[in-house]
Amino acid sequence: MKGQWKSIKSTNSLRYIRSSSLVICRYYYHNKMDFIISDIVTIEQKYDLFELFALTPDGGFVHNSPALMSARMMGYNPTRIRIKDAWYDVMPLYEVARSVSPEDGAYHFIYIQINLNTNEYYIGKVNRKHWREIKRYQGSGLKFKNKYKGHETEFVRYFILAARTAKETEDIEAQIVDEELIADPKCLNLVCGGGGTNEHYTKEKRVTHQRQYMKSHPEQFQSMVETAKRLYTSGNSVQLQKRNAAIKTTMSDERYRDMTRERILRWRQEHPEEYERAREKNREAIRRPEVQEKRRQARKKWIEEHPEEHKAMQAQLDEARQSPEARKKRSESIKAWNKAHPEKAKENTLKRSAASLEKCCKSVNMCDPQTGEIIRSFNSLREAAKWLIDNGLATGKNPSSSISAVCQKKPCSTGYGYRKKAFGYGWEYASKVNIETSESKSHNFI
């Protein structure tokens, strides 16, 4: 009989056969019973209902071969299922219950769940230690569980293969559940087989499959999305605070930080142009005054609340900055930036040269150490040092450092006071004298 699968209760069948055996003979009398579930899946039973249950007028069975008697006694009609181009013999329950693996003493099966009303099906594997767990477990597919819930009586499970190990069930499932099978509209499998026992799917991959399913079935999740939007767009609320706290707690975990870092690196490699645009947009956002102020306030608050952690972090940061690896990385980064931005690099070089020249070319005055009267002025420390060497007052190669120490009033090596003279003279920056003179003039004017 070809057509959709229809469940037939045995009591009604027997009553119907007794009342009208002629009609039954015409409708059921075939060598085999075929049920086409889809273009990929077909069920074939060895005996039709007439052979199993047709009765003679005196109450005996019309067909009474040993094989039929055995099938009636065991309550099992030998069945096989075609999946794509392969046929699989359905295992009777008494055989399933005894198929314990000699490898680990557990049950390892490949099964197919078929909805008798809609012809939808799901193929999976099950690996359990105890028989009661096999009976309780029906399947873990997201789409299948959604269909199975509330329609348990419409599904029938057939065990089609027994394996020796869990790894073997993975390999068999990977061969059966492939892209061709998933493309069948009647198939409830969302992903290809072969994972979940030894090689678990990553959370990212599982979430991706769930997202794809939600996009392909938006009507099932529309109410959930609308409720979420209403809760989290209505301003500050208890639900929003709980959600934010949960996100912070989750993303603070090192495992999720590593996961996020890996995702960013992979996305950067796959989309370099989009990554550069995103980086530039982020830099522009960070430069805004309100963002800078917000960051400063947040940092200040954190430092006040965690002083010890801040101190340890600064020490760690200073150590990392001075490490050979950090210096090398910084040097390579600067070279790469200079190569990519030659005009800006040249401008920065000129700025550094001007700053260095300004620092080294400060005018200094040589003063009397007793009265502070200016004896001689020099345009730079280098010029003053050269004059001292030429006049035999300095014997060292770098007297400018001693002059600078006096000008800056650096502490003495003895630890008492600061240096007041070098090479028998007092020294001071000429700019300091000019500032003090201008300040005194302003004061006198007022």
KOLVEXMI-943834 format. One line per 5 residues: number of its first residue (from 1); their letters; for each residue x, z, y of N, C-alpha, C. Coordinates in steps of 0.2 Angstrom, whole numbers, plus 5000, padded with zeros to 4 digits. Atoms other than C-alpha are relative to their C-alpha. Example, Ala and Ser with C-alpha at 12.3 -4.5 7.8 and 13.67 -1.06 7.14 Angstrom:
REM KOLVEXMI-943834
1) AS) 5004:5000:4994:5062:5039:4978:5004:5000:5006  4996:4999:4994:5068:5036:4995:4996:5003:5005
REM end
This chain:
REM KOLVEXMI-943834
1) MKGQW) 5004:5000:4994:5000:5000:5000:5004:5000:5006  4996:5000:4994:5008:4995:5016:4996:5001:5006  5003:4998:4994:5003:5002:5033:5002:5007:5002  4998:4993:4997:5004:5019:5042:4999:5005:4994  5000:4994:5005:5007:5035:5032:4993:5004:5002
6) KSIKS) 5006:4996:4998:4990:5044:5030:5000:5006:4994  5001:4994:5005:4989:5062:5022:4994:5000:4996  5005:5000:5005:4978:5063:5007:4999:5006:4996  5000:4994:5003:4972:5079:5001:4998:4999:4992  5001:5002:5007:4972:5080:4982:4993:5002:4998
11) TNSLR) 5007:4999:5002:4955:5088:4980:4995:4995:5002  5004:5005:4998:4946:5075:4990:5002:4994:4996  4998:5006:5004:4956:5061:4981:4997:5001:4993  5003:4999:5007:4950:5068:4964:4993:4999:5000  5007:5001:5000:4932:5069:4969:4998:4993:5001
16) YIRSS) 5001:5007:4999:4933:5052:4976:5001:4995:4994  4998:5004:5006:4941:5045:4960:4994:5001:4995  5005:4999:5005:4928:5053:4949:4993:4996:5002  5007:5003:4998:4913:5046:4960:5000:4992:5000  5000:5008:4999:4919:5028:4962:5007:4998:4997
21) SLVIC) 4993:5002:5003:4934:5024:4950:5001:4992:5001  4999:5007:4999:4931:5005:4952:5003:4999:5007  4997:5001:4993:4934:5006:4971:5007:5002:5000  4994:4997:5000:4949:5017:4968:5005:4995:4997  4996:5005:5003:4956:5004:4956:5002:4994:5004
26) RYYYH) 4999:5006:4996:4954:4990:4968:5005:5002:5006  4996:4998:4994:4962:5000:4983:5007:5002:4998  4994:4997:5001:4976:5009:4975:5004:4997:4994  4996:5002:5006:4981:5000:4959:5005:4995:5002  4993:5004:4999:4999:4994:4963:5005:5003:4996
31) NKMDF) 4994:4997:5003:5015:4997:4954:5003:5005:5004  4997:4995:4996:5022:5006:4969:4996:5001:5006  5003:4999:4994:5016:5014:4985:5005:5000:5005  4996:5001:4994:5025:5009:5001:4997:5002:5006  5003:4997:4994:5023:5018:5017:5005:4998:5006
36) IISDI) 4996:5002:4995:5031:5009:5032:5000:5005:5006  5000:4995:4994:5036:5022:5045:5002:4996:5006  4997:5004:4995:5046:5010:5056:5003:4994:4997  4996:5006:5003:5056:4994:5055:5007:5003:4996  4994:4998:5003:5071:5005:5050:4998:5005:4994
41) VTIEQ) 5002:4994:5005:5062:5019:5039:4994:4998:4996  5006:5001:5005:5051:5016:5023:5000:5005:4995  5000:4995:5006:5045:5028:5010:4997:4996:4994  5003:5003:5006:5042:5022:4992:4999:5005:4995  5002:4995:5005:5033:5032:4979:4999:4996:4993
46) KYDLF) 4999:5003:5006:5035:5028:4961:4993:4998:4997  5007:5000:5003:5016:5031:4956:4995:5000:5005  5006:5000:4995:5000:5027:4965:4995:5006:4998  5005:4995:5001:4986:5039:4966:4996:4999:4994  5004:5002:5006:4976:5030:4952:5004:5002:4994
51) ELFAL) 4996:4998:5006:4990:5032:4940:5001:5007:4999  4999:4993:5000:4992:5050:4944:4993:5004:4998  5006:4996:5000:4974:5056:4945:4994:4996:4997  5006:5003:5003:4962:5043:4937:4998:5003:4994  5002:4997:5006:4951:5050:4924:4995:4996:4996
56) TPDGG) 5005:5004:5004:4941:5043:4909:4994:5004:5000  5006:4997:5000:4923:5047:4906:5000:5007:4996  5000:4993:5004:4927:5061:4893:5005:5005:5004  4996:4995:4997:4939:5070:4906:5007:4999:4999  4993:5001:5001:4956:5063:4900:5003:4995:5006
61) FVHNS) 4996:5004:4995:4969:5054:4911:5000:4993:4997  5000:5007:5002:4968:5035:4911:5007:4998:4998  4993:5001:5002:4987:5034:4911:5003:5006:4998  4998:4993:5003:4996:5047:4900:5007:4999:4997  4993:5000:5003:5014:5042:4898:5004:5006:5001
66) PALMS) 4996:4994:4999:5028:5055:4897:5002:5001:5007  4997:4999:4993:5035:5052:4914:4994:5002:5005  5006:4998:4996:5017:5053:4922:4998:5007:4998  5001:4993:5002:5014:5069:4912:5005:5005:5004  4995:4996:4997:5030:5076:4919:4999:5001:5007
71) ARMMG) 5001:5000:4992:5026:5071:4937:4994:5004:5001  5006:4996:4999:5009:5079:4935:5002:5008:5000  4999:4993:5001:5016:5095:4928:5005:5003:5006  4996:4997:4995:5030:5097:4941:4997:4999:5007  5003:5001:4994:5019:5092:4955:5004:4996:5005
76) YNPTR) 4995:5004:4996:5031:5079:4961:5000:4993:4998  5000:5007:5001:5029:5060:4963:5007:4997:5002  4993:5003:4998:5047:5052:4962:4999:4996:5006  5000:5003:4993:5050:5046:4980:5007:4998:5002  4994:5002:4996:5064:5037:4989:4999:4997:5007
81) IRIKD) 5001:5002:4993:5067:5033:5007:5005:4995:5002  4995:5005:4997:5075:5018:5015:5001:5001:5007  4998:4999:4993:5085:5021:5031:5005:4994:5001  4996:5006:4999:5091:5005:5038:5001:4996:4994  5000:5005:5006:5098:4995:5023:5002:5005:4993
86) AWYDV) 4998:4995:5006:5102:5011:5011:4993:5003:4998  5005:4996:5003:5090:5019:4999:5002:5007:4998  4998:4993:5002:5090:5038:4996:4994:5003:4996  5005:4997:5004:5081:5047:4982:4999:5007:5003  5002:4994:4997:5071:5062:4989:5001:5005:4994
91) MPLYE) 4999:4995:5005:5076:5078:4980:4994:5005:5000  5005:4995:5001:5062:5089:4973:5002:5007:5002  4998:4994:4998:5061:5106:4979:5004:5005:4995  4997:4996:5006:5066:5114:4962:5007:4998:5000  4993:5003:5000:5082:5103:4963:5004:5003:5006
96) VARSV) 4997:4998:4994:5085:5108:4981:5002:5007:5000  4999:4993:5001:5084:5126:4977:5006:5002:4996  4995:4998:5004:5097:5125:4964:5007:4996:5002  4994:5004:4998:5110:5113:4973:5004:5005:5005  4995:4996:4997:5122:5127:4978:5007:4997:4999
101) SPEDG) 4994:5003:5000:5139:5120:4983:5005:5004:4996  4995:4996:5003:5153:5125:4971:5006:5001:5004  4995:4999:4996:5165:5124:4985:5000:5007:5004  5001:4994:4996:5158:5139:4996:4994:5004:4998  5006:4997:5002:5142:5144:4987:4995:5000:5005
106) AYHFI) 5005:5001:4994:5132:5138:5002:4996:4993:4998  5004:5006:5000:5118:5124:5004:5002:4996:5005  4998:5005:4996:5123:5108:5012:4996:4994:4999  5005:5005:5002:5109:5095:5014:5000:4995:5007  5003:5005:4995:5104:5079:5024:4993:5000:4999
111) YIQIN) 5007:5000:5000:5086:5079:5028:4997:4995:5005  5004:5003:4995:5073:5069:5037:4993:5003:5001  5007:4997:4998:5057:5076:5046:4996:4994:5002  5004:5005:4998:5043:5064:5047:4993:5002:5002  5006:4998:4998:5027:5066:5057:4995:4995:4997
116) LNTNE) 5004:5004:5004:5013:5060:5046:4994:4997:5004  5005:5003:4996:5001:5056:5061:5003:4995:5005  4997:5005:4995:5013:5047:5073:5006:4996:4997  4994:5003:5003:5027:5041:5061:5006:5001:5004  4994:4998:4997:5040:5049:5072:5004:5004:4995
121) YYIGK) 4996:4997:5005:5055:5055:5062:5007:5003:5003  4994:4996:4998:5071:5066:5064:5004:5001:4994  4996:5000:5006:5086:5065:5053:5006:5005:5003  4995:4995:4998:5098:5080:5053:5003:5003:4994  4997:4997:5006:5109:5091:5042:4999:5008:5001
126) VNRKH) 5001:4993:5000:5108:5109:5037:5005:5003:4996  4995:4997:5004:5122:5121:5031:4998:5008:5001  5002:4993:5000:5116:5138:5026:5003:5004:4994  4997:4996:5005:5122:5152:5015:4994:5002:4995  5006:4997:5004:5104:5158:5009:4995:4995:5000
131) WREIK) 5006:5005:5000:5089:5148:5003:4995:5002:5005  5005:4998:4995:5078:5158:5014:5001:4997:5007  4998:5003:4994:5088:5151:5029:4998:4993:5000  5002:5007:5000:5085:5134:5023:4993:4998:5001  5007:5001:4999:5067:5136:5022:4998:5001:5007
136) RYQGS) 5002:4998:4993:5066:5144:5040:5003:4994:5005  4997:5004:4995:5077:5131:5048:4997:4993:4999  5004:5007:5000:5068:5114:5053:5004:4995:5003  4996:5005:4996:5080:5106:5065:5001:5003:5007  4998:4997:4993:5089:5109:5082:5000:4995:5005
141) GLKFK) 5000:5005:4995:5087:5092:5091:4995:5002:5006  5004:4998:4994:5080:5095:5109:4993:4996:5000  5006:5004:5000:5067:5081:5108:4996:5002:4993  5004:4999:5006:5062:5085:5090:4997:5007:5000  5003:4993:4999:5059:5104:5094:4994:5000:5004
146) NKYKG) 5006:5001:4995:5048:5099:5108:4994:4997:4997  5005:5003:5004:5038:5088:5096:4997:5004:4995  5002:4996:5006:5038:5100:5082:4996:5006:5002  5003:4994:4998:5032:5115:5092:4992:4999:5001  5007:5001:4999:5013:5116:5090:4997:4995:4995
151) HETEF) 5003:5005:5004:5012:5102:5077:5004:5001:4993  4996:4999:5006:5021:5110:5062:4997:4997:4994  5003:5002:5006:5008:5105:5049:5000:4992:5000  5000:5008:5000:5010:5086:5054:5007:4998:4998  4994:5002:5002:5028:5086:5049:5001:5001:4993
156) VRYFI) 4998:4999:5007:5035:5084:5031:5007:4999:5000  4993:5001:5001:5053:5087:5027:5002:4998:4993  4998:5003:5006:5062:5077:5014:5008:5001:5000  4993:4999:5001:5079:5082:5007:5003:4994:4997  4997:5006:5003:5089:5066:5004:5007:5000:4997
161) LAART) 4993:4999:5003:5107:5071:5000:5002:5007:5000  4997:4994:5000:5116:5086:4995:5008:4999:5000  4992:5001:4999:5135:5088:5000:5003:5007:4997  4996:4994:5002:5149:5100:4995:5002:5004:5005  4997:4996:4994:5155:5105:5012:4996:4998:5006
166) AKETE) 5003:5002:4993:5149:5106:5030:5003:4994:5003  4996:5006:4997:5162:5093:5035:4997:4994:4997  5003:5006:5003:5154:5081:5022:4994:4998:5003  5007:5002:4997:5137:5083:5030:5001:4997:5007  4998:5003:4993:5145:5079:5047:5001:4993:4999
171) DIEAQ) 4999:5007:5001:5152:5063:5040:4995:4996:4998  5006:5003:5002:5136:5058:5031:4996:4999:5006  5004:5001:4995:5126:5061:5046:5002:4995:5006  4997:5005:4996:5138:5051:5057:4999:4993:4998  5001:5007:5003:5136:5036:5046:4992:4998:5001
176) IVDEE) 5007:5002:5000:5117:5037:5046:4997:5000:5007  5003:4999:4993:5112:5043:5064:5005:4996:5004  4995:5004:4996:5121:5029:5074:4996:4998:5006  5004:5003:4994:5116:5019:5090:4994:4996:4998  5006:5004:5002:5105:5008:5080:4994:5004:4998
181) LIADP) 5005:4996:5002:5095:5022:5073:4997:5003:5007  5003:4996:4994:5093:5031:5090:4996:4995:5005  5004:5005:4996:5087:5014:5098:4993:4999:4997  5006:5001:5002:5072:5015:5087:4995:5005:5004  5004:4996:4996:5057:5021:5097:4997:5006:4996
186) KCLNL) 5002:4994:5004:5051:5032:5083:5005:5005:4998  4995:4995:5002:5067:5041:5081:5000:5006:5005  4999:4994:4996:5068:5059:5088:5007:5002:5002  4993:4998:4999:5087:5060:5088:5002:4997:5007  4997:5002:4994:5095:5060:5105:5007:4998:5000
191) VCGGG) 4993:5001:5001:5113:5059:5100:5002:4998:4993  4997:5002:5007:5123:5051:5086:5002:5006:4996  4999:4995:5004:5126:5062:5072:5008:5001:4999  4993:4999:5002:5143:5070:5066:5003:5006:5004  4997:4995:4997:5145:5085:5077:4995:5007:4999
196) GTNEH) 5004:4994:5000:5139:5103:5079:5002:5006:4995  4998:4995:5005:5148:5112:5064:5007:5001:5000  4993:4999:4999:5166:5109:5064:5003:4998:5007  4998:5003:4994:5168:5099:5080:4994:5001:5005  5006:4999:4995:5156:5107:5093:5000:4996:5006
201) YTKEK) 5000:5004:4993:5150:5097:5108:5002:5005:5005  4998:4996:4994:5157:5104:5124:4993:5001:5004  5006:4999:4996:5144:5111:5136:4999:4995:5005  5001:5006:4995:5147:5097:5148:4997:4994:4997  5003:5006:5003:5143:5084:5135:4992:5002:4998
206) RVTHQ) 5007:4998:5002:5127:5094:5129:4996:5000:5007  5004:5000:4994:5121:5096:5147:4999:4992:5002  5001:5007:4998:5124:5077:5150:4994:4997:4996  5006:5002:5004:5112:5073:5135:4994:5003:5002  5007:4997:4998:5099:5085:5141:4998:4997:5007
211) RQYMK) 5002:5003:4993:5100:5078:5159:4997:4993:4999  5002:5007:5002:5098:5060:5151:4993:5000:4998  5006:4999:5003:5083:5066:5142:4995:5002:5005  5005:4998:4995:5075:5074:5157:4999:4994:5005  5001:5006:4996:5078:5058:5167:4995:4995:4997
216) SHPEQ) 5004:5005:5003:5069:5048:5154:4993:5002:4999  5007:4997:5001:5054:5060:5152:4999:5004:5006  5001:4996:4994:5051:5066:5170:4994:5003:5000  5007:4997:5000:5033:5069:5167:5000:5007:4997  5000:4993:5003:5037:5084:5156:5003:5005:5004
221) FQSMV) 4996:4995:4996:5048:5093:5169:4998:5000:5007  5001:5000:4993:5039:5089:5185:4997:5006:5003  5002:4994:4998:5030:5105:5186:5005:5005:5001  4994:4995:4999:5046:5115:5183:5004:4998:5006  4996:5002:4995:5055:5105:5196:4997:5002:5007
226) ETAKR) 5004:4998:4994:5041:5108:5209:5000:5007:5001  5000:4993:4999:5041:5126:5206:5007:5003:5002  4993:4999:4997:5060:5127:5208:5001:4999:5007  5000:5002:4993:5059:5118:5224:4997:5005:5005  5004:4996:4996:5046:5129:5231:5003:5007:5000
231) LYTSG) 4996:4993:5000:5056:5145:5226:5006:5000:5004  4994:5000:4997:5072:5140:5233:5001:4996:5006  4999:5003:4994:5068:5131:5248:4995:5003:5005  5005:4996:4995:5056:5144:5256:5004:5006:5003  4996:4995:4997:5070:5154:5264:5003:5005:4996
236) NSVQL) 4997:4995:5004:5079:5169:5259:4995:5004:4996  5005:4997:5004:5070:5177:5244:5004:5004:4995  4997:4996:5006:5073:5189:5229:5003:4995:4995  4998:5005:5005:5074:5174:5217:5006:4996:5002  4995:5003:4998:5086:5165:5228:5007:5004:5000
241) QKRNA) 4994:4996:5000:5098:5180:5230:5002:5001:4993  4998:4999:5007:5097:5183:5211:5004:4993:4997  4997:5007:5002:5101:5164:5208:5008:5000:5003  4993:5000:4997:5116:5165:5220:5005:5005:4997  4995:4995:5004:5123:5181:5212:5002:4997:4993
246) AIKTT) 4998:5002:5007:5122:5173:5195:5005:4994:5000  4995:5006:4999:5131:5157:5201:5007:5003:5002  4993:4997:4998:5145:5168:5209:5003:5003:4994  4997:4997:5006:5147:5178:5193:5002:4995:4995  4998:5005:5005:5147:5163:5182:5006:4996:5002
251) MSDER) 4994:5005:4997:5159:5152:5193:5006:5004:5001  4994:4996:4999:5171:5167:5195:5004:5000:4994  4997:5000:5006:5175:5166:5177:5006:4995:4999  4994:5005:5001:5192:5158:5173:4999:4994:4996  5001:5006:5004:5185:5147:5160:4996:4995:5004
256) YRDMT) 5004:5005:4996:5172:5139:5172:5005:4997:5006  4996:5003:4995:5186:5137:5185:5004:4995:4997  4996:5005:5003:5197:5128:5173:4995:4993:4999  5004:5006:5002:5182:5117:5168:4998:4996:5006  5001:5003:4994:5178:5113:5186:5006:4996:5003
261) RERIL) 4994:5003:4999:5196:5109:5189:5001:4993:4996  4999:5006:5004:5197:5097:5175:4995:4994:5002  5005:5005:4998:5181:5088:5180:5002:4997:5007  4998:5003:4993:5188:5086:5198:5006:4995:4999  4994:5004:5001:5204:5079:5191:4998:4993:4997
266) RWRQE) 5002:5006:5004:5195:5067:5179:4996:4995:5005  5004:5004:4995:5183:5061:5193:5005:4997:5005  4995:5002:4995:5198:5059:5205:5004:4994:4997  4996:5006:5003:5207:5047:5192:4995:4994:4999  5004:5006:5001:5191:5037:5189:4997:4997:5006
271) HPEEY) 5003:5002:4994:5185:5036:5207:5005:5002:5006  4995:4998:4995:5201:5036:5218:4997:4999:5007  5003:5002:4994:5192:5028:5233:4995:5005:5003  5005:4995:4998:5177:5040:5233:5003:5006:5001  4996:4994:4999:5189:5054:5231:5003:5001:5007
276) ERARE) 4997:5000:4993:5198:5050:5247:4995:5000:5005  5006:4999:4994:5182:5048:5257:4998:5007:5000  5003:4993:5001:5176:5065:5250:5005:5004:5003  4995:4995:4997:5193:5073:5255:5000:4999:5008  5000:5001:4992:5192:5065:5273:4994:5003:5003
281) KNREA) 5007:4997:4998:5174:5071:5275:5001:5007:5000  4999:4993:5001:5179:5088:5269:5005:5003:5006  4995:4998:4995:5194:5089:5281:4996:5000:5007  5003:5000:4993:5183:5084:5296:4995:5006:5000  5005:4994:5000:5170:5097:5291:5004:5007:5001
286) IRRPE) 4997:4993:4999:5183:5111:5290:5003:5001:5007  4997:5000:4994:5191:5106:5307:4994:5002:5006  5005:4998:4995:5174:5110:5316:5001:5007:5002  4998:4993:4998:5176:5126:5327:4995:5005:4997  5005:4995:5003:5160:5134:5319:5002:5002:4993
291) VQEKR) 4998:4999:5007:5167:5132:5302:5007:5004:5000  4994:4996:4999:5184:5139:5307:4999:5007:5001  5001:4993:4998:5177:5154:5315:4996:5003:4994  5003:4997:5006:5166:5157:5299:5005:5002:4995  4995:4998:5005:5181:5156:5288:5004:5006:5002
296) RQARK) 4996:4994:4998:5191:5168:5299:4996:5006:4999  5004:4993:5001:5177:5181:5299:4999:5002:4993  5000:4999:5007:5175:5179:5280:5007:5003:4998  4993:4998:5003:5194:5181:5277:5001:5007:5003  4998:4993:4997:5195:5196:5289:4996:5005:4997
301) KWIEE) 5004:4995:5004:5180:5205:5280:5003:5001:4994  4997:4999:5007:5188:5202:5263:5006:5004:5001  4994:4996:5000:5205:5209:5269:4998:5007:5002  5002:4993:4999:5196:5224:5276:4998:5004:4994  5003:4997:5006:5187:5227:5260:5005:5000:4994
306) HPEEH) 4995:5000:5006:5202:5223:5248:5007:5000:5003  4993:5000:4997:5218:5228:5257:5006:5000:4995  4995:5000:5005:5228:5231:5241:5001:4993:4997  5000:5007:5002:5223:5214:5234:5003:4995:5004  4997:5005:4995:5227:5205:5250:5008:5001:5000
311) KAMQA) 4993:4999:5000:5244:5213:5250:5004:4997:4994  4997:5003:5006:5248:5208:5232:5000:4993:5000  5001:5007:5000:5241:5191:5235:5005:4997:5005  4996:5002:4995:5252:5189:5251:5007:5000:4997  4993:5000:5003:5268:5194:5241:5000:4995:4995
316) QLDEA) 5000:5005:5005:5263:5183:5227:5001:4993:5003  4999:5007:4997:5261:5168:5239:5006:4999:5003  4993:5001:4997:5277:5171:5248:5005:4999:4995  4996:5001:5005:5286:5172:5232:4999:4993:4997  5001:5006:5003:5278:5156:5226:5002:4994:5005
321) RQSPE) 4998:5005:4995:5282:5147:5243:5008:4999:4999  4993:5000:5000:5300:5151:5241:5003:4998:4993  4997:5002:5006:5302:5145:5223:5002:4993:5000  4997:5006:5000:5312:5130:5219:4995:4994:4998  5005:5005:5002:5297:5121:5211:4996:4999:5007
326) ARKKR) 5004:5001:4994:5287:5124:5227:5003:4996:5006  4996:5004:4996:5301:5118:5238:5000:4993:4999  4999:5007:5002:5303:5102:5228:4993:4997:5001  5007:5003:4999:5284:5099:5228:4999:4999:5007  5002:5001:4993:5283:5102:5247:5005:4994:5003
331) SESIK) 4996:5006:4998:5298:5090:5250:4998:4993:4998  5002:5007:5003:5291:5076:5239:4993:4999:5004  5006:5001:4996:5274:5079:5248:5001:4997:5007  4998:5002:4993:5282:5077:5265:5003:4993:5000  4997:5006:5000:5292:5062:5260:4994:4995:4999
336) AWNKA) 5005:5005:5002:5276:5053:5253:4996:5000:5006  5004:5000:4994:5266:5058:5269:5004:4996:5005  4996:5004:4995:5280:5051:5280:5000:4993:4999  5000:5007:5002:5280:5035:5270:4994:4997:5002  5006:5003:4999:5262:5033:5272:4998:5000:5007
341) HPEKA) 5002:4999:4993:5261:5038:5290:5006:4999:5004  4994:5001:4997:5277:5031:5298:5000:5002:5008  5001:4999:4993:5271:5032:5316:4999:5007:5002  5001:4993:4999:5265:5050:5315:5006:5004:4998  4994:4996:5002:5281:5055:5306:5005:4999:5005
346) KENTL) 4996:5001:4995:5291:5048:5320:4999:5004:5006  5002:4996:4994:5281:5057:5333:5002:5007:4998  4999:4993:5002:5283:5073:5323:5008:5002:5001  4993:4999:5000:5302:5071:5322:5002:5001:5007  4998:4999:4993:5303:5069:5341:4998:5006:5003
351) KRSAA) 5002:4994:4998:5293:5084:5344:5005:5006:4997  4996:4995:5003:5304:5094:5332:5007:5000:5004  4993:5000:4996:5320:5088:5341:4999:5003:5007  5001:4997:4993:5313:5092:5358:5000:5008:5000  5000:4992:5001:5309:5110:5352:5006:5003:4999
356) SLEKC) 4993:4998:5002:5326:5112:5344:5005:5000:5006  4996:5000:4994:5334:5106:5360:4999:5005:5005  5002:4995:4995:5324:5117:5371:5003:5007:4998  4998:4993:5002:5329:5132:5360:5007:5001:5001  4992:4999:5000:5348:5128:5360:5002:4999:5007
361) CKSVN) 4997:5002:4994:5349:5122:5378:4997:5005:5005  5002:4995:4995:5343:5138:5387:5006:5002:5004  4994:4998:4995:5353:5142:5402:5001:5008:5000  4998:4993:5000:5362:5159:5402:5004:5002:5006  4996:4997:4994:5370:5170:5415:5005:5005:4997
366) MCDPQ) 4995:4995:5002:5386:5179:5412:5000:5006:5006  5001:4995:4995:5384:5196:5421:5006:5006:5000  4996:4994:5000:5395:5211:5426:4996:5006:4996  5004:4995:5004:5391:5225:5413:4999:5006:5003  5001:4993:4996:5392:5239:5426:4994:4999:5005
371) TGEII) 5005:5001:4995:5382:5231:5440:4994:4996:4999  5005:5005:5001:5372:5217:5432:5000:4994:5004  4999:5006:4996:5378:5205:5445:5002:4994:4996  4999:5006:5004:5378:5187:5439:5007:4997:5003  4994:5002:4999:5396:5181:5438:5001:4992:5000
376) RSFNS) 4999:5008:5001:5394:5163:5431:4994:4998:4996  5006:5002:5003:5379:5153:5425:5003:4994:4996  4998:5006:5005:5380:5140:5410:4993:4997:4998  5006:5003:5001:5367:5127:5406:4998:5001:4992  5002:4998:5007:5367:5132:5387:5005:5005:4997
381) LREAA) 4996:4995:5004:5374:5144:5374:5006:4996:4998  4995:5004:5002:5385:5130:5368:5006:5000:5006  4995:5000:4995:5393:5128:5385:5003:5006:5002  4997:4993:4999:5396:5147:5387:5005:5001:4995  4995:4998:5006:5404:5148:5370:5006:4996:5001
386) KWLID) 4994:5004:4999:5416:5133:5374:5004:5003:5006  4996:4998:4994:5421:5141:5391:5004:5007:4997  4997:4994:5002:5425:5158:5382:5006:4998:4995  4994:5002:5004:5436:5149:5369:5005:4997:5004  4994:5003:4996:5445:5138:5382:5004:5005:5004
391) NGLAT) 4997:4995:4996:5449:5154:5392:5003:5005:4996  4997:4995:5005:5455:5163:5376:4996:5007:5000  5004:4994:5000:5441:5176:5378:4997:5001:4993  5003:5000:5006:5434:5172:5361:5004:4997:4995  4996:5003:5005:5443:5169:5345:4996:4998:4994
396) GKNPS) 5004:5002:5005:5429:5166:5333:4997:4993:5001  5002:5007:5000:5422:5149:5329:4993:4999:5003  5007:5000:4998:5404:5153:5334:4998:5006:5005  5002:4994:4995:5403:5165:5349:4993:5000:5003  5007:5001:4997:5386:5158:5354:4995:5005:4997
401) SSISA) 5004:4995:5003:5378:5170:5341:5000:5006:5003  4999:4994:4997:5385:5185:5349:4997:5000:5007  5003:5001:4994:5379:5179:5366:4993:5000:5000  5007:5000:5002:5362:5176:5359:4997:5007:4998  5002:4993:5002:5361:5193:5352:4999:5005:5006
406) VCQKK) 5001:4996:4994:5364:5201:5369:4994:4998:5004  5005:5003:4996:5352:5190:5377:4993:5003:4997  5006:4998:5003:5339:5195:5364:4999:5007:4999  5000:4993:5001:5344:5213:5364:4999:5002:4993  5000:4998:5007:5346:5214:5345:5003:5007:4999
411) PCSTG) 4997:4993:5002:5349:5231:5337:5007:4999:4998  4993:5000:5003:5367:5236:5334:5001:5001:4993  4999:4999:5007:5374:5236:5317:5001:5007:4998  5000:4993:5001:5376:5255:5319:4994:5003:4999  5007:4997:5000:5358:5257:5320:4998:5004:5006
416) YGYRK) 5001:4996:4994:5359:5265:5337:4999:4995:5006  5001:5004:4995:5352:5256:5352:5001:4992:4999  4999:5007:5001:5355:5237:5355:5006:4998:5004  4994:5002:4998:5369:5226:5360:4999:4998:5008  5000:5001:4993:5373:5226:5379:5005:4995:5003
421) KAFGY) 4995:5005:4998:5388:5215:5380:5004:4997:4995  4996:5003:5005:5399:5203:5371:5006:4996:5004  4994:5002:4997:5417:5198:5375:5001:5003:5007  4999:4997:4994:5417:5210:5389:4995:4999:5006  5005:5002:4994:5402:5203:5399:4993:5002:4997
426) GWEYA) 5007:4999:5002:5384:5206:5399:4997:4993:5000  5003:5006:5001:5372:5191:5395:4993:5000:5001  5007:5000:5000:5355:5186:5399:4998:4993:5001  5002:5007:4999:5344:5170:5399:4998:4999:5007  5002:5002:4993:5342:5162:5416:4993:5000:5001
431) SKVNI) 5007:5000:4999:5324:5159:5413:4997:5007:5001  5002:4993:4999:5321:5178:5412:5001:5002:5007  4998:4998:4993:5329:5180:5429:4995:4996:5004  5004:5004:4996:5318:5166:5436:4993:5003:5000  5007:4997:5001:5302:5174:5429:4999:5006:5004
436) ETSES) 5001:4994:4997:5306:5191:5435:5000:4999:5008  4999:5001:4993:5311:5184:5452:4993:4998:5003  5007:5003:4997:5294:5174:5454:4995:5006:5000  5005:4994:5000:5284:5190:5448:5001:5005:5006  4999:4995:4995:5293:5201:5461:4998:4997:5007
441) KSHNF) 5003:5003:4994:5289:5188:5475:4993:5000:5000  5007:5000:5000:5271:5187:5470:4998:5007:5002  5002:4993:4999:5270:5206:5470:5001:5002:5008  4999:4998:4992:5278:5207:5488:4995:4996:5004  5005:5004:4996:5266:5193:5494:4994:5004:5000
446) I) 5007:4997:5000:5251:5203:5488:5001:5007:5004
REM end
